[in-house]
Amino acid sequence: MTVPRLQAVESSCVARIGYDEAAEEAYVEFHDSGAYAYRGVPAQVFEEFLRADSKGVFVNTVIKPRYSVRRL
């Protein structure tokens, strides 16, 4: 499995994010706890994540509670 290139974001919690549309996986690298892949994330949800004013709040309230995760 190849992780797509991650893009840096402005966030005190999240360092970089990326998305694999074919696999429906969102990739999130946190400043202090490493990188994770969240499975089954629809493209629309990832687009909302990109536009979110607070990446940390979005990942904690929308992505983490709803999608399974694995550490990269």
HTML snippet that shows the backbone in 3Dmol.js (N, CA, C, O; Angstrom):
<script src="https://3Dmol.org/build/3Dmol-min.js"></script>
<div id="view" style="width:600px;height:400px;position:relative"></div>
<script>
const pdb = `
ATOM      1  N   MET A   1       0.841  -1.179   0.000  1.00  0.00           N
ATOM      2  CA  MET A   1       0.000   0.000   0.000  1.00  0.00           C
ATOM      3  C   MET A   1       0.886   1.242   0.000  1.00  0.00           C
ATOM      4  O   MET A   1       1.835   1.338   0.778  1.00  0.00           O
ATOM      5  N   THR A   2       0.571   2.178  -0.869  1.00  0.00           N
ATOM      6  CA  THR A   2       1.316   3.419  -0.950  1.00  0.00           C
ATOM      7  C   THR A   2       0.465   4.542  -0.400  1.00  0.00           C
ATOM      8  O   THR A   2      -0.690   4.711  -0.793  1.00  0.00           O
ATOM      9  N   VAL A   3       1.039   5.308   0.510  1.00  0.00           N
ATOM     10  CA  VAL A   3       0.342   6.457   1.079  1.00  0.00           C
ATOM     11  C   VAL A   3       0.534   7.631   0.120  1.00  0.00           C
ATOM     12  O   VAL A   3       1.658   7.904  -0.302  1.00  0.00           O
ATOM     13  N   PRO A   4      -0.552   8.329  -0.230  1.00  0.00           N
ATOM     14  CA  PRO A   4      -0.402   9.481  -1.121  1.00  0.00           C
ATOM     15  C   PRO A   4       0.406  10.587  -0.434  1.00  0.00           C
ATOM     16  O   PRO A   4       0.540  10.616   0.790  1.00  0.00           O
ATOM     17  N   ARG A   5       0.925  11.473  -1.238  1.00  0.00           N
ATOM     18  CA  ARG A   5       1.669  12.610  -0.681  1.00  0.00           C
ATOM     19  C   ARG A   5       0.751  13.407   0.236  1.00  0.00           C
ATOM     20  O   ARG A   5      -0.380  13.735  -0.122  1.00  0.00           O
ATOM     21  N   LEU A   6       1.255  13.706   1.411  1.00  0.00           N
ATOM     22  CA  LEU A   6       0.475  14.466   2.383  1.00  0.00           C
ATOM     23  C   LEU A   6       0.799  15.948   2.245  1.00  0.00           C
ATOM     24  O   LEU A   6       1.934  16.324   1.952  1.00  0.00           O
ATOM     25  N   GLN A   7      -0.210  16.780   2.460  1.00  0.00           N
ATOM     26  CA  GLN A   7       0.004  18.221   2.382  1.00  0.00           C
ATOM     27  C   GLN A   7      -0.033  18.829   3.770  1.00  0.00           C
ATOM     28  O   GLN A   7      -0.850  18.447   4.608  1.00  0.00           O
ATOM     29  N   ALA A   8       0.854  19.772   4.003  1.00  0.00           N
ATOM     30  CA  ALA A   8       0.908  20.467   5.289  1.00  0.00           C
ATOM     31  C   ALA A   8      -0.338  21.327   5.452  1.00  0.00           C
ATOM     32  O   ALA A   8      -0.837  21.914   4.492  1.00  0.00           O
ATOM     33  N   VAL A   9      -0.830  21.391   6.691  1.00  0.00           N
ATOM     34  CA  VAL A   9      -1.983  22.237   7.008  1.00  0.00           C
ATOM     35  C   VAL A   9      -1.644  23.085   8.221  1.00  0.00           C
ATOM     36  O   VAL A   9      -0.765  22.747   9.014  1.00  0.00           O
ATOM     37  N   GLU A  10      -2.359  24.194   8.346  1.00  0.00           N
ATOM     38  CA  GLU A  10      -2.171  25.059   9.512  1.00  0.00           C
ATOM     39  C   GLU A  10      -3.048  24.542  10.641  1.00  0.00           C
ATOM     40  O   GLU A  10      -4.275  24.617  10.578  1.00  0.00           O
ATOM     41  N   SER A  11      -2.406  24.019  11.666  1.00  0.00           N
ATOM     42  CA  SER A  11      -3.147  23.451  12.793  1.00  0.00           C
ATOM     43  C   SER A  11      -2.167  23.229  13.940  1.00  0.00           C
ATOM     44  O   SER A  11      -1.010  22.874  13.715  1.00  0.00           O
ATOM     45  N   SER A  12      -2.624  23.435  15.147  1.00  0.00           N
ATOM     46  CA  SER A  12      -1.773  23.152  16.303  1.00  0.00           C
ATOM     47  C   SER A  12      -1.743  21.663  16.606  1.00  0.00           C
ATOM     48  O   SER A  12      -0.875  21.203  17.348  1.00  0.00           O
ATOM     49  N   CYS A  13      -2.672  20.907  16.045  1.00  0.00           N
ATOM     50  CA  CYS A  13      -2.813  19.474  16.312  1.00  0.00           C
ATOM     51  C   CYS A  13      -2.376  18.607  15.132  1.00  0.00           C
ATOM     52  O   CYS A  13      -1.696  17.597  15.314  1.00  0.00           O
ATOM     53  N   VAL A  14      -2.767  19.005  13.929  1.00  0.00           N
ATOM     54  CA  VAL A  14      -2.544  18.219  12.718  1.00  0.00           C
ATOM     55  C   VAL A  14      -1.413  18.836  11.899  1.00  0.00           C
ATOM     56  O   VAL A  14      -1.408  20.038  11.635  1.00  0.00           O
ATOM     57  N   ALA A  15      -0.449  17.994  11.497  1.00  0.00           N
ATOM     58  CA  ALA A  15       0.684  18.480  10.706  1.00  0.00           C
ATOM     59  C   ALA A  15       0.394  18.401   9.209  1.00  0.00           C
ATOM     60  O   ALA A  15       0.566  19.377   8.480  1.00  0.00           O
ATOM     61  N   ARG A  16      -0.056  17.208   8.756  1.00  0.00           N
ATOM     62  CA  ARG A  16      -0.280  16.991   7.324  1.00  0.00           C
ATOM     63  C   ARG A  16      -1.459  16.054   7.122  1.00  0.00           C
ATOM     64  O   ARG A  16      -1.767  15.230   7.983  1.00  0.00           O
ATOM     65  N   ILE A  17      -2.124  16.190   5.960  1.00  0.00           N
ATOM     66  CA  ILE A  17      -3.244  15.321   5.627  1.00  0.00           C
ATOM     67  C   ILE A  17      -3.161  14.911   4.155  1.00  0.00           C
ATOM     68  O   ILE A  17      -2.514  15.572   3.344  1.00  0.00           O
ATOM     69  N   GLY A  18      -3.834  13.799   3.833  1.00  0.00           N
ATOM     70  CA  GLY A  18      -3.895  13.330   2.467  1.00  0.00           C
ATOM     71  C   GLY A  18      -5.095  12.417   2.297  1.00  0.00           C
ATOM     72  O   GLY A  18      -5.766  12.064   3.267  1.00  0.00           O
ATOM     73  N   TYR A  19      -5.357  12.038   1.048  1.00  0.00           N
ATOM     74  CA  TYR A  19      -6.540  11.224   0.772  1.00  0.00           C
ATOM     75  C   TYR A  19      -6.289  10.317  -0.416  1.00  0.00           C
ATOM     76  O   TYR A  19      -5.697  10.730  -1.413  1.00  0.00           O
ATOM     77  N   ASP A  20      -6.742   9.078  -0.304  1.00  0.00           N
ATOM     78  CA  ASP A  20      -6.716   8.111  -1.403  1.00  0.00           C
ATOM     79  C   ASP A  20      -8.168   7.855  -1.780  1.00  0.00           C
ATOM     80  O   ASP A  20      -8.884   7.143  -1.076  1.00  0.00           O
ATOM     81  N   GLU A  21      -8.598   8.437  -2.893  1.00  0.00           N
ATOM     82  CA  GLU A  21     -10.002   8.343  -3.284  1.00  0.00           C
ATOM     83  C   GLU A  21     -10.413   6.912  -3.612  1.00  0.00           C
ATOM     84  O   GLU A  21     -11.517   6.494  -3.263  1.00  0.00           O
ATOM     85  N   ALA A  22      -9.545   6.157  -4.276  1.00  0.00           N
ATOM     86  CA  ALA A  22      -9.876   4.772  -4.639  1.00  0.00           C
ATOM     87  C   ALA A  22     -10.093   3.908  -3.404  1.00  0.00           C
ATOM     88  O   ALA A  22     -10.992   3.067  -3.384  1.00  0.00           O
ATOM     89  N   ALA A  23      -9.286   4.108  -2.388  1.00  0.00           N
ATOM     90  CA  ALA A  23      -9.381   3.323  -1.150  1.00  0.00           C
ATOM     91  C   ALA A  23     -10.318   3.959  -0.127  1.00  0.00           C
ATOM     92  O   ALA A  23     -10.633   3.339   0.889  1.00  0.00           O
ATOM     93  N   GLU A  24     -10.760   5.171  -0.378  1.00  0.00           N
ATOM     94  CA  GLU A  24     -11.548   5.957   0.581  1.00  0.00           C
ATOM     95  C   GLU A  24     -10.842   5.992   1.942  1.00  0.00           C
ATOM     96  O   GLU A  24     -11.437   5.689   2.977  1.00  0.00           O
ATOM     97  N   GLU A  25      -9.577   6.364   1.913  1.00  0.00           N
ATOM     98  CA  GLU A  25      -8.805   6.491   3.154  1.00  0.00           C
ATOM     99  C   GLU A  25      -8.286   7.914   3.306  1.00  0.00           C
ATOM    100  O   GLU A  25      -7.706   8.486   2.383  1.00  0.00           O
ATOM    101  N   ALA A  26      -8.506   8.466   4.480  1.00  0.00           N
ATOM    102  CA  ALA A  26      -7.959   9.772   4.837  1.00  0.00           C
ATOM    103  C   ALA A  26      -6.735   9.536   5.703  1.00  0.00           C
ATOM    104  O   ALA A  26      -6.768   8.731   6.634  1.00  0.00           O
ATOM    105  N   TYR A  27      -5.673  10.228   5.399  1.00  0.00           N
ATOM    106  CA  TYR A  27      -4.419  10.097   6.141  1.00  0.00           C
ATOM    107  C   TYR A  27      -4.188  11.366   6.942  1.00  0.00           C
ATOM    108  O   TYR A  27      -4.274  12.478   6.420  1.00  0.00           O
ATOM    109  N   VAL A  28      -3.896  11.177   8.205  1.00  0.00           N
ATOM    110  CA  VAL A  28      -3.689  12.309   9.092  1.00  0.00           C
ATOM    111  C   VAL A  28      -2.406  12.087   9.878  1.00  0.00           C
ATOM    112  O   VAL A  28      -2.242  11.071  10.553  1.00  0.00           O
ATOM    113  N   GLU A  29      -1.497  13.054   9.782  1.00  0.00           N
ATOM    114  CA  GLU A  29      -0.281  13.023  10.585  1.00  0.00           C
ATOM    115  C   GLU A  29      -0.413  14.103  11.647  1.00  0.00           C
ATOM    116  O   GLU A  29      -0.556  15.287  11.341  1.00  0.00           O
ATOM    117  N   PHE A  30      -0.361  13.672  12.893  1.00  0.00           N
ATOM    118  CA  PHE A  30      -0.467  14.599  14.017  1.00  0.00           C
ATOM    119  C   PHE A  30       0.922  15.074  14.422  1.00  0.00           C
ATOM    120  O   PHE A  30       1.910  14.367  14.224  1.00  0.00           O
ATOM    121  N   HIS A  31       0.992  16.270  14.987  1.00  0.00           N
ATOM    122  CA  HIS A  31       2.276  16.811  15.422  1.00  0.00           C
ATOM    123  C   HIS A  31       2.932  15.933  16.481  1.00  0.00           C
ATOM    124  O   HIS A  31       4.153  15.777  16.490  1.00  0.00           O
ATOM    125  N   ASP A  32       2.124  15.358  17.377  1.00  0.00           N
ATOM    126  CA  ASP A  32       2.720  14.673  18.535  1.00  0.00           C
ATOM    127  C   ASP A  32       2.464  13.172  18.636  1.00  0.00           C
ATOM    128  O   ASP A  32       2.970  12.525  19.553  1.00  0.00           O
ATOM    129  N   SER A  33       1.684  12.601  17.706  1.00  0.00           N
ATOM    130  CA  SER A  33       1.366  11.175  17.894  1.00  0.00           C
ATOM    131  C   SER A  33       1.479  10.316  16.641  1.00  0.00           C
ATOM    132  O   SER A  33       0.980   9.191  16.626  1.00  0.00           O
ATOM    133  N   GLY A  34       2.114  10.812  15.601  1.00  0.00           N
ATOM    134  CA  GLY A  34       2.318   9.990  14.419  1.00  0.00           C
ATOM    135  C   GLY A  34       1.220  10.112  13.381  1.00  0.00           C
ATOM    136  O   GLY A  34       0.394  11.024  13.423  1.00  0.00           O
ATOM    137  N   ALA A  35       1.230   9.158  12.436  1.00  0.00           N
ATOM    138  CA  ALA A  35       0.319   9.201  11.297  1.00  0.00           C
ATOM    139  C   ALA A  35      -0.655   8.025  11.332  1.00  0.00           C
ATOM    140  O   ALA A  35      -0.315   6.928  11.775  1.00  0.00           O
ATOM    141  N   TYR A  36      -1.871   8.280  10.853  1.00  0.00           N
ATOM    142  CA  TYR A  36      -2.938   7.292  10.882  1.00  0.00           C
ATOM    143  C   TYR A  36      -3.718   7.329   9.578  1.00  0.00           C
ATOM    144  O   TYR A  36      -3.793   8.361   8.912  1.00  0.00           O
ATOM    145  N   ALA A  37      -4.301   6.180   9.222  1.00  0.00           N
ATOM    146  CA  ALA A  37      -5.190   6.076   8.073  1.00  0.00           C
ATOM    147  C   ALA A  37      -6.583   5.771   8.590  1.00  0.00           C
ATOM    148  O   ALA A  37      -6.769   4.833   9.366  1.00  0.00           O
ATOM    149  N   TYR A  38      -7.565   6.558   8.166  1.00  0.00           N
ATOM    150  CA  TYR A  38      -8.958   6.361   8.548  1.00  0.00           C
ATOM    151  C   TYR A  38      -9.689   5.789   7.345  1.00  0.00           C
ATOM    152  O   TYR A  38      -9.716   6.409   6.282  1.00  0.00           O
ATOM    153  N   ARG A  39     -10.283   4.606   7.505  1.00  0.00           N
ATOM    154  CA  ARG A  39     -10.914   3.860   6.414  1.00  0.00           C
ATOM    155  C   ARG A  39     -12.373   4.243   6.211  1.00  0.00           C
ATOM    156  O   ARG A  39     -13.096   4.546   7.159  1.00  0.00           O
ATOM    157  N   GLY A  40     -12.786   4.219   4.933  1.00  0.00           N
ATOM    158  CA  GLY A  40     -14.191   4.447   4.602  1.00  0.00           C
ATOM    159  C   GLY A  40     -14.618   5.892   4.611  1.00  0.00           C
ATOM    160  O   GLY A  40     -15.815   6.178   4.658  1.00  0.00           O
ATOM    161  N   VAL A  41     -13.679   6.811   4.569  1.00  0.00           N
ATOM    162  CA  VAL A  41     -14.000   8.238   4.594  1.00  0.00           C
ATOM    163  C   VAL A  41     -14.399   8.677   3.179  1.00  0.00           C
ATOM    164  O   VAL A  41     -13.580   8.602   2.263  1.00  0.00           O
ATOM    165  N   PRO A  42     -15.642   9.132   2.988  1.00  0.00           N
ATOM    166  CA  PRO A  42     -16.050   9.587   1.660  1.00  0.00           C
ATOM    167  C   PRO A  42     -15.276  10.844   1.238  1.00  0.00           C
ATOM    168  O   PRO A  42     -14.834  11.626   2.080  1.00  0.00           O
ATOM    169  N   ALA A  43     -15.124  11.019  -0.061  1.00  0.00           N
ATOM    170  CA  ALA A  43     -14.408  12.188  -0.588  1.00  0.00           C
ATOM    171  C   ALA A  43     -15.019  13.491  -0.081  1.00  0.00           C
ATOM    172  O   ALA A  43     -14.296  14.444   0.209  1.00  0.00           O
ATOM    173  N   GLN A  44     -16.339  13.537   0.025  1.00  0.00           N
ATOM    174  CA  GLN A  44     -17.011  14.760   0.486  1.00  0.00           C
ATOM    175  C   GLN A  44     -16.595  15.109   1.922  1.00  0.00           C
ATOM    176  O   GLN A  44     -16.402  16.281   2.246  1.00  0.00           O
ATOM    177  N   VAL A  45     -16.461  14.099   2.768  1.00  0.00           N
ATOM    178  CA  VAL A  45     -16.036  14.346   4.155  1.00  0.00           C
ATOM    179  C   VAL A  45     -14.594  14.858   4.173  1.00  0.00           C
ATOM    180  O   VAL A  45     -14.266  15.760   4.944  1.00  0.00           O
ATOM    181  N   PHE A  46     -13.736  14.286   3.330  1.00  0.00           N
ATOM    182  CA  PHE A  46     -12.361  14.774   3.280  1.00  0.00           C
ATOM    183  C   PHE A  46     -12.308  16.215   2.779  1.00  0.00           C
ATOM    184  O   PHE A  46     -11.511  17.011   3.276  1.00  0.00           O
ATOM    185  N   GLU A  47     -13.143  16.558   1.808  1.00  0.00           N
ATOM    186  CA  GLU A  47     -13.190  17.941   1.320  1.00  0.00           C
ATOM    187  C   GLU A  47     -13.616  18.895   2.442  1.00  0.00           C
ATOM    188  O   GLU A  47     -13.089  20.002   2.554  1.00  0.00           O
ATOM    189  N   GLU A  48     -14.571  18.461   3.267  1.00  0.00           N
ATOM    190  CA  GLU A  48     -14.982  19.278   4.417  1.00  0.00           C
ATOM    191  C   GLU A  48     -13.820  19.435   5.389  1.00  0.00           C
ATOM    192  O   GLU A  48     -13.625  20.507   5.962  1.00  0.00           O
ATOM    193  N   PHE A  49     -13.051  18.372   5.574  1.00  0.00           N
ATOM    194  CA  PHE A  49     -11.870  18.404   6.437  1.00  0.00           C
ATOM    195  C   PHE A  49     -10.875  19.433   5.916  1.00  0.00           C
ATOM    196  O   PHE A  49     -10.331  20.217   6.694  1.00  0.00           O
ATOM    197  N   LEU A  50     -10.636  19.438   4.620  1.00  0.00           N
ATOM    198  CA  LEU A  50      -9.716  20.414   4.026  1.00  0.00           C
ATOM    199  C   LEU A  50     -10.170  21.843   4.284  1.00  0.00           C
ATOM    200  O   LEU A  50      -9.346  22.723   4.533  1.00  0.00           O
ATOM    201  N   ARG A  51     -11.478  22.077   4.226  1.00  0.00           N
ATOM    202  CA  ARG A  51     -12.018  23.427   4.392  1.00  0.00           C
ATOM    203  C   ARG A  51     -12.251  23.826   5.848  1.00  0.00           C
ATOM    204  O   ARG A  51     -12.512  24.995   6.135  1.00  0.00           O
ATOM    205  N   ALA A  52     -12.161  22.874   6.758  1.00  0.00           N
ATOM    206  CA  ALA A  52     -12.479  23.151   8.169  1.00  0.00           C
ATOM    207  C   ALA A  52     -11.552  24.215   8.753  1.00  0.00           C
ATOM    208  O   ALA A  52     -10.342  24.196   8.530  1.00  0.00           O
ATOM    209  N   ASP A  53     -12.137  25.132   9.496  1.00  0.00           N
ATOM    210  CA  ASP A  53     -11.340  26.163  10.164  1.00  0.00           C
ATOM    211  C   ASP A  53     -10.400  25.547  11.191  1.00  0.00           C
ATOM    212  O   ASP A  53      -9.266  25.999  11.353  1.00  0.00           O
ATOM    213  N   SER A  54     -10.871  24.520  11.883  1.00  0.00           N
ATOM    214  CA  SER A  54     -10.043  23.825  12.869  1.00  0.00           C
ATOM    215  C   SER A  54      -9.922  22.360  12.471  1.00  0.00           C
ATOM    216  O   SER A  54     -10.871  21.588  12.605  1.00  0.00           O
ATOM    217  N   LYS A  55      -8.751  21.990  11.983  1.00  0.00           N
ATOM    218  CA  LYS A  55      -8.520  20.602  11.575  1.00  0.00           C
ATOM    219  C   LYS A  55      -8.608  19.667  12.785  1.00  0.00           C
ATOM    220  O   LYS A  55      -9.133  18.559  12.674  1.00  0.00           O
ATOM    221  N   GLY A  56      -8.101  20.105  13.926  1.00  0.00           N
ATOM    222  CA  GLY A  56      -8.129  19.289  15.137  1.00  0.00           C
ATOM    223  C   GLY A  56      -9.547  18.996  15.597  1.00  0.00           C
ATOM    224  O   GLY A  56      -9.870  17.853  15.922  1.00  0.00           O
ATOM    225  N   VAL A  57     -10.389  20.004  15.629  1.00  0.00           N
ATOM    226  CA  VAL A  57     -11.785  19.809  16.031  1.00  0.00           C
ATOM    227  C   VAL A  57     -12.478  18.884  15.038  1.00  0.00           C
ATOM    228  O   VAL A  57     -13.223  17.994  15.449  1.00  0.00           O
ATOM    229  N   PHE A  58     -12.250  19.072  13.747  1.00  0.00           N
ATOM    230  CA  PHE A  58     -12.914  18.242  12.738  1.00  0.00           C
ATOM    231  C   PHE A  58     -12.507  16.785  12.877  1.00  0.00           C
ATOM    232  O   PHE A  58     -13.366  15.903  12.891  1.00  0.00           O
ATOM    233  N   VAL A  59     -11.216  16.521  12.979  1.00  0.00           N
ATOM    234  CA  VAL A  59     -10.766  15.131  13.071  1.00  0.00           C
ATOM    235  C   VAL A  59     -11.284  14.479  14.356  1.00  0.00           C
ATOM    236  O   VAL A  59     -11.617  13.294  14.357  1.00  0.00           O
ATOM    237  N   ASN A  60     -11.352  15.238  15.438  1.00  0.00           N
ATOM    238  CA  ASN A  60     -11.797  14.667  16.713  1.00  0.00           C
ATOM    239  C   ASN A  60     -13.304  14.480  16.815  1.00  0.00           C
ATOM    240  O   ASN A  60     -13.767  13.585  17.523  1.00  0.00           O
ATOM    241  N   THR A  61     -14.081  15.314  16.117  1.00  0.00           N
ATOM    242  CA  THR A  61     -15.539  15.221  16.241  1.00  0.00           C
ATOM    243  C   THR A  61     -16.213  14.525  15.067  1.00  0.00           C
ATOM    244  O   THR A  61     -17.313  13.996  15.224  1.00  0.00           O
ATOM    245  N   VAL A  62     -15.585  14.509  13.897  1.00  0.00           N
ATOM    246  CA  VAL A  62     -16.208  13.909  12.717  1.00  0.00           C
ATOM    247  C   VAL A  62     -15.505  12.623  12.300  1.00  0.00           C
ATOM    248  O   VAL A  62     -16.164  11.607  12.078  1.00  0.00           O
ATOM    249  N   ILE A  63     -14.199  12.649  12.191  1.00  0.00           N
ATOM    250  CA  ILE A  63     -13.489  11.490  11.634  1.00  0.00           C
ATOM    251  C   ILE A  63     -13.239  10.395  12.669  1.00  0.00           C
ATOM    252  O   ILE A  63     -13.613   9.244  12.444  1.00  0.00           O
ATOM    253  N   LYS A  64     -12.623  10.724  13.779  1.00  0.00           N
ATOM    254  CA  LYS A  64     -12.282   9.690  14.772  1.00  0.00           C
ATOM    255  C   LYS A  64     -13.485   8.882  15.258  1.00  0.00           C
ATOM    256  O   LYS A  64     -13.381   7.659  15.357  1.00  0.00           O
ATOM    257  N   PRO A  65     -14.626   9.514  15.566  1.00  0.00           N
ATOM    258  CA  PRO A  65     -15.760   8.723  16.084  1.00  0.00           C
ATOM    259  C   PRO A  65     -16.442   7.825  15.048  1.00  0.00           C
ATOM    260  O   PRO A  65     -17.140   6.883  15.421  1.00  0.00           O
ATOM    261  N   ARG A  66     -16.251   8.101  13.751  1.00  0.00           N
ATOM    262  CA  ARG A  66     -17.042   7.416  12.727  1.00  0.00           C
ATOM    263  C   ARG A  66     -16.290   6.405  11.874  1.00  0.00           C
ATOM    264  O   ARG A  66     -16.915   5.549  11.249  1.00  0.00           O
ATOM    265  N   TYR A  67     -14.968   6.484  11.834  1.00  0.00           N
ATOM    266  CA  TYR A  67     -14.219   5.668  10.888  1.00  0.00           C
ATOM    267  C   TYR A  67     -13.148   4.841  11.608  1.00  0.00           C
ATOM    268  O   TYR A  67     -12.527   5.295  12.569  1.00  0.00           O
ATOM    269  N   SER A  68     -12.952   3.613  11.111  1.00  0.00           N
ATOM    270  CA  SER A  68     -11.922   2.751  11.705  1.00  0.00           C
ATOM    271  C   SER A  68     -10.546   3.302  11.336  1.00  0.00           C
ATOM    272  O   SER A  68     -10.379   3.991  10.330  1.00  0.00           O
ATOM    273  N   VAL A  69      -9.586   2.984  12.163  1.00  0.00           N
ATOM    274  CA  VAL A  69      -8.258   3.589  12.023  1.00  0.00           C
ATOM    275  C   VAL A  69      -7.164   2.545  12.140  1.00  0.00           C
ATOM    276  O   VAL A  69      -7.324   1.515  12.795  1.00  0.00           O
ATOM    277  N   ARG A  70      -6.053   2.837  11.490  1.00  0.00           N
ATOM    278  CA  ARG A  70      -4.847   2.041  11.679  1.00  0.00           C
ATOM    279  C   ARG A  70      -3.659   3.003  11.701  1.00  0.00           C
ATOM    280  O   ARG A  70      -3.632   4.012  10.997  1.00  0.00           O
ATOM    281  N   ARG A  71      -2.701   2.660  12.516  1.00  0.00           N
ATOM    282  CA  ARG A  71      -1.498   3.499  12.608  1.00  0.00           C
ATOM    283  C   ARG A  71      -0.583   3.186  11.433  1.00  0.00           C
ATOM    284  O   ARG A  71      -0.431   2.028  11.045  1.00  0.00           O
ATOM    285  N   LEU A  72       0.022   4.217  10.872  1.00  0.00           N
ATOM    286  CA  LEU A  72       0.953   4.030   9.752  1.00  0.00           C
ATOM    287  C   LEU A  72       2.379   3.919  10.252  1.00  0.00           C
ATOM    288  O   LEU A  72       3.302   3.758   9.453  1.00  0.00           O
TER     289      LEU A  72
END
`;
const viewer = $3Dmol.createViewer("view");
viewer.addModel(pdb, "pdb");
viewer.setStyle({}, {cartoon: {color: "spectrum"}});
viewer.zoomTo();
viewer.render();
</script>
